[in-house]
Amino acid sequence: MTGHSATARRQATRSAGTAQGRRLLFLPGAGGDGRFWQPVADLIPDAWETVLLSWPGLGHGPPDPSVGGLDHLVELALRRAGEAPADVVAQSMGGLVALLLALDHPERVRRLVLTATSGGLDLTPFGVADWRPEYVREFPAALPWIRHVHIDLTERLPRIRHPILLVWGDADPISPPAVGARLAELLPDARLVVVPGGDHALARDRAHDVAREVIRHLGGEEPRTGPTD
């Protein structure tokens, strides 16, 4: 597991215990590398601690013998969330971890931001593209269990009462906007934002657009100065 604060300056801010301090836990998708979220984390207000979590054995990450399934990822996220309720920001498969965290440990989550995720839905009716062949080509050493995760949270999603922001791109063949719209219907307190031209990696490639929505949802102002898209 690799978890780290985005900048040393945020570490100092956390230690100072400012009134505006907030803990954001960023979860990547099956690519496994928490640095996927770095462009967004760099735009988060300095007073907010950002923790970028990586998944052992996924993507190019080294394996951990104690991590061999989705439940283990939820346990990792739970440990890094901290004792106080954390805001959880997640992409793709990380969104599934975030939802399980909210369902099984609701007291440890304050708000959620989900981008381009299946959200535990049956994606068959949506005609989505199969991400697995390209994933195997890009990450041949990744643990194979990730390609065989099948979980249906449809019946459980209405139990999640946390405020949830859904950020989708309208050019995502893996998780098209219709998936986000269905999640918005099932989740009691969810709002969907669709980014024109965004694809499955919009959280990285459209960081300024995504950071702006994240900060507003979590109760902040505009993003810090950073690169524009």
Secondary structure by P-SEA (a helix, b strand, c coil): cccccccaaaaaaaaaccccbbbbbbbbccccccccaaaaaaaccccbbbbbbbbcccccbbbbcccccaaaaaaaaaaaccccbbbbbbcaaaaaaaaaaaaaccccccbbbbccccccccccccccccccaaaaaaccccccccccbbbbccccccccccbbbbbbbcccccccaaaaaaaaaaccbbbbbbbccccccccccaaaaaaaaaaaaaccccccccccc
